[in-house]
Amino acid sequence: MNDATINTGEPADINRHVRELLAKHHSIAAIWCTDDVGGVRLHLTEEQAWEVLQEVDDHHDAEWGITWTTLETVADDLYPEPADEQEA
């Protein structure tokens, strides 16, 4: 995400820009990224982590929100941990 740019050619802080846009509409949002998924499942590629986020976004329970457990559960469902990592 840090490689995004906004008109200046400088790296953009995506979270800041999203929060500013949401504030204009008196809205909030929790922002999760592929780095968060990678933090709970080290064996996933960037693309796999993105697929986990998309699945979470499409199917999370609005009563409970999105949590670290949500990321872990969906990652496990889509891409189970290799046997050698489960033993560690």
JOSUL-V96237 format. One record per residue. N is the residue number from 1. RES is the residue in one small letter. SS is DSSP state (2 for helix, 1 for strand, 0 for the rest). PSI is psi in whole degrees, 0 to 359 (none if undefined). Layout:
# JOSUL-V96237
((N/RES/SS/PSI) (N/RES/SS/PSI))
This chain:
# JOSUL-V96237
((1/m/0/330) (2/n/0/347) (3/d/0/359) (4/a/0/148) (5/t/1/152) (6/i/0/100) (7/n/0/340) (8/t/0/348) (9/g/0/354) (10/e/0/152) (11/p/1/140) (12/a/0/144) (13/d/0/93) (14/i/2/316) (15/n/2/316) (16/r/2/315) (17/h/2/320) (18/v/2/316) (19/r/2/321) (20/e/2/317) (21/l/2/315) (22/l/2/319) (23/a/2/323) (24/k/2/334) (25/h/0/14) (26/h/0/50) (27/s/0/159) (28/i/0/163) (29/a/0/144) (30/a/0/135) (31/i/0/122) (32/w/0/145) (33/c/0/172) (34/t/2/333) (35/d/2/324) (36/d/2/316) (37/v/2/317) (38/g/2/332) (39/g/2/333) (40/v/2/342) (41/r/0/89) (42/l/0/335) (43/h/0/354) (44/l/0/145) (45/t/0/169) (46/e/2/316) (47/e/2/320) (48/q/2/319) (49/a/2/321) (50/w/2/320) (51/e/2/322) (52/v/2/313) (53/l/2/319) (54/q/2/318) (55/e/2/317) (56/v/2/314) (57/d/2/320) (58/d/2/332) (59/h/2/8) (60/h/0/156) (61/d/0/114) (62/a/0/338) (63/e/0/330) (64/w/0/339) (65/g/0/194) (66/i/0/128) (67/t/0/176) (68/w/2/322) (69/t/2/322) (70/t/2/312) (71/l/2/315) (72/e/2/315) (73/t/2/314) (74/v/2/319) (75/a/2/318) (76/d/2/320) (77/d/2/316) (78/l/2/320) (79/y/0/82) (80/p/0/147) (81/e/0/140) (82/p/0/148) (83/a/2/321) (84/d/2/332) (85/e/2/330) (86/q/2/330) (87/e/2/339) (88/a/0/none))
